[in-house]
């Protein structure tokens, strides 16, 4: 079992060709549009490349992840977001529903059955989602500030893919009339304790 642990307020990734490509995609997205939100990220210790290649589950310590903060870990070569949503972020989910393409998560391939709810999560506050746009595979950026001038006065907060403009709410649900065809993927996951999370495996995994 590989392990990821919160280390502080910077985001550190061990160097490898695959990770460099991932970092470049994520970093490049930030320059396409300036947003007013300042997003606190919590660092993660990445699992070994051999474990990632094998698709091994990743165990994460979320004990220091404060409300409003997001950490990013790598699973199967993909960035996985873990966002501790504030009460305001949770309230924004209901506000966003009329503007969403699939508010009830009816495309069942995008999440396990236990995440087919209004928060798309096992624990209401915690979003665990693959941070890859379902359009062409870019990495969306955080756009957490409601009413951001770049996104309009009715923007409830969420995520923006700067490549082609797809937007997602705080549950990873895509807004209407955007290039992305589906909501963001919710990976299989389960909580060992209140502060320890496994991504890539759950109690229904028979392998």
VMD Tcl script that draws the C-alpha trace (Angstrom):
set ca {
  {0.00 0.00 0.00}
  {1.41 3.39 -0.98}
  {0.87 6.44 1.20}
  {0.35 10.19 0.66}
  {0.66 12.61 3.57}
  {-0.15 16.30 4.02}
  {3.16 18.11 4.49}
  {2.33 21.82 4.47}
  {1.15 24.54 2.11}
  {3.31 23.85 -0.96}
  {2.69 21.20 -3.59}
  {5.67 18.93 -4.25}
  {5.87 16.15 -6.84}
  {8.78 13.77 -7.37}
  {10.35 14.15 -10.80}
  {9.68 11.72 -13.66}
  {8.74 12.12 -17.36}
  {5.10 11.17 -16.67}
  {4.84 13.53 -13.74}
  {6.56 16.36 -15.66}
  {3.96 16.02 -18.42}
  {1.17 16.09 -15.84}
  {2.65 19.14 -14.07}
  {3.10 21.00 -17.37}
  {-0.55 20.39 -18.26}
  {-1.70 21.61 -14.88}
  {0.63 24.61 -14.71}
  {-0.05 25.65 -18.31}
  {-3.73 25.95 -17.57}
  {-3.11 28.66 -15.00}
  {-1.82 31.20 -17.52}
  {-4.80 31.02 -19.85}
  {-7.12 33.00 -17.61}
  {-6.53 35.09 -14.49}
  {-9.02 34.34 -11.75}
  {-9.64 36.25 -8.55}
  {-9.66 33.14 -6.36}
  {-6.54 32.31 -4.38}
  {-6.66 28.61 -3.70}
  {-4.74 27.07 -0.81}
  {-3.16 23.78 -1.78}
  {-1.84 21.19 0.62}
  {1.25 19.26 -0.44}
  {1.24 15.55 -1.06}
  {3.97 12.94 -1.05}
  {3.51 11.05 -4.29}
  {3.54 7.23 -4.39}
  {6.22 5.35 -6.30}
  {6.12 5.31 -10.09}
  {5.96 1.50 -10.09}
  {2.89 1.60 -7.86}
  {1.28 4.24 -10.05}
  {1.91 2.24 -13.21}
  {0.29 -0.77 -11.61}
  {-2.75 1.27 -10.65}
  {-2.23 0.54 -6.97}
  {-4.59 2.23 -4.50}
  {-3.23 5.35 -2.85}
  {-3.67 5.96 0.87}
  {-3.94 9.61 1.86}
  {-3.74 11.41 5.18}
  {-6.41 14.15 5.10}
  {-6.24 14.98 8.80}
  {-4.70 18.42 8.20}
  {-6.88 19.36 5.22}
  {-8.75 22.41 6.45}
  {-12.16 23.52 5.11}
  {-11.74 25.40 1.85}
  {-8.42 23.69 1.09}
  {-7.70 21.23 -1.70}
  {-4.90 18.72 -2.07}
  {-3.90 16.82 -5.20}
  {-2.57 13.28 -5.30}
  {-1.67 11.07 -8.22}
  {-3.49 7.80 -8.97}
  {-2.93 5.80 -12.16}
  {-1.07 8.79 -13.58}
  {-4.07 11.07 -13.04}
  {-4.42 14.05 -10.70}
  {-7.07 13.40 -8.06}
  {-8.51 16.35 -6.19}
  {-9.48 16.11 -2.53}
  {-11.43 19.22 -1.58}
  {-12.70 19.86 1.95}
  {-15.80 21.88 1.10}
  {-16.99 24.70 3.32}
  {-20.67 25.16 4.20}
  {-20.77 27.92 1.57}
  {-19.41 25.57 -1.09}
  {-22.02 22.97 -0.19}
  {-24.78 25.58 -0.37}
  {-23.52 26.57 -3.84}
  {-24.30 23.05 -5.11}
  {-28.04 23.63 -4.82}
  {-27.74 27.06 -6.42}
  {-25.90 25.58 -9.41}
  {-28.39 22.78 -10.16}
  {-30.58 24.64 -12.71}
  {-27.45 25.48 -14.70}
  {-26.04 21.94 -14.83}
  {-26.20 19.40 -17.65}
  {-26.46 16.36 -15.35}
  {-27.30 17.57 -11.84}
  {-28.49 14.13 -10.67}
  {-25.39 12.31 -11.99}
  {-27.48 10.11 -14.26}
  {-24.45 9.13 -16.38}
  {-23.61 6.27 -14.05}
  {-20.18 5.53 -15.53}
  {-18.82 8.75 -14.01}
  {-19.11 7.75 -10.36}
  {-19.68 4.73 -8.11}
  {-23.24 4.23 -6.92}
  {-22.40 5.59 -3.47}
  {-21.41 8.92 -5.05}
  {-24.57 9.34 -7.13}
  {-25.96 11.98 -4.80}
  {-26.13 15.78 -4.76}
  {-22.64 16.10 -3.27}
  {-21.18 13.22 -5.36}
  {-19.35 12.00 -2.28}
  {-19.35 9.56 0.61}
  {-18.79 12.34 3.14}
  {-20.71 15.53 2.27}
  {-17.79 17.87 2.91}
  {-15.19 15.87 1.00}
  {-15.02 15.91 -2.80}
  {-12.76 13.22 -4.31}
  {-12.61 13.67 -8.09}
  {-10.28 13.04 -11.01}
  {-9.08 16.49 -12.09}
  {-9.23 15.84 -15.83}
  {-11.78 17.55 -18.08}
  {-14.07 15.07 -19.82}
  {-13.77 17.02 -23.09}
  {-10.17 16.61 -24.26}
  {-8.30 15.72 -21.08}
  {-7.04 19.11 -19.95}
  {-6.69 19.87 -16.25}
  {-9.27 22.37 -14.94}
  {-8.23 25.17 -12.61}
  {-9.86 26.22 -9.37}
  {-12.32 29.10 -9.74}
  {-13.65 29.14 -6.22}
  {-14.81 32.75 -5.91}
  {-18.57 33.21 -6.55}
  {-19.37 35.97 -9.03}
  {-15.84 35.97 -10.46}
  {-15.78 38.74 -13.11}
  {-14.18 36.38 -15.59}
  {-17.11 33.98 -15.30}
  {-20.11 36.21 -14.65}
  {-22.16 37.47 -11.75}
  {-24.17 34.23 -11.53}
  {-21.05 32.05 -11.19}
  {-21.54 29.98 -7.98}
  {-17.91 28.85 -7.73}
  {-16.24 25.67 -8.92}
  {-13.69 24.78 -11.57}
  {-12.82 26.09 -15.03}
  {-11.11 24.24 -17.85}
  {-9.22 27.04 -19.63}
  {-8.57 24.98 -22.77}
  {-12.12 25.26 -24.16}
  {-14.14 26.85 -21.37}
  {-15.93 23.93 -19.72}
  {-16.99 24.70 -16.16}
  {-17.82 22.43 -13.23}
  {-19.39 23.05 -9.84}
  {-17.97 22.07 -6.44}
  {-19.18 18.50 -7.03}
  {-17.50 18.21 -10.43}
  {-20.81 18.48 -12.31}
  {-20.55 20.09 -15.73}
  {-22.54 23.19 -16.63}
  {-24.92 23.23 -19.60}
  {-23.82 24.12 -23.11}
  {-20.16 23.37 -22.48}
  {-17.77 21.21 -24.55}
  {-17.32 18.64 -21.77}
  {-19.93 15.90 -22.32}
  {-20.10 14.53 -18.77}
  {-19.39 15.29 -15.14}
  {-15.89 14.72 -13.79}
  {-15.01 11.18 -12.80}
  {-15.34 10.16 -9.16}
  {-12.84 7.35 -8.49}
  {-13.57 4.41 -6.20}
  {-12.56 5.32 -2.67}
  {-13.29 4.64 0.96}
  {-12.45 6.07 4.37}
  {-10.40 3.97 6.77}
  {-10.85 6.58 9.52}
  {-11.95 10.21 9.67}
  {-8.44 11.21 8.60}
  {-7.35 8.41 6.26}
  {-8.66 7.84 2.76}
  {-7.92 5.20 0.13}
  {-8.29 6.16 -3.54}
  {-8.59 3.39 -6.13}
  {-10.28 0.79 -3.97}
  {-13.46 0.37 -1.94}
  {-15.30 -2.29 -0.02}
  {-16.92 -3.49 -3.25}
  {-13.58 -4.18 -4.93}
  {-13.25 -7.96 -5.31}
  {-9.78 -7.95 -6.86}
}
mol new
graphics top color blue
foreach p $ca { graphics top sphere $p radius 0.5 }
foreach p [lrange $ca 0 end-1] q [lrange $ca 1 end] { graphics top cylinder $p $q radius 0.2 }
display resetview
